[in-house]
Amino acid sequence: METFRRSEQGLWILQTYQEESFSLQSINLTASFRDLYEDVTLETVNYSVEEIE
């Protein structure tokens, strides 16, 4: 997951999370990706090579 934060100097800073949890300082939240996507169901899509070309 990627988030942008604004520094005290007004610059935007990109932060990338690769661990199992993340933190959103602006709302004082630390959570796991498992909790974030708890009720999300992803659809599986199968493409053939002909459809992609």
Secondary structure, 3 states (H helix, E strand, C coil): CEEEEECCCCCEEEEECCCCEEEEHHHCEEEEHHHHCCCCCCCCCCCCHHHHC
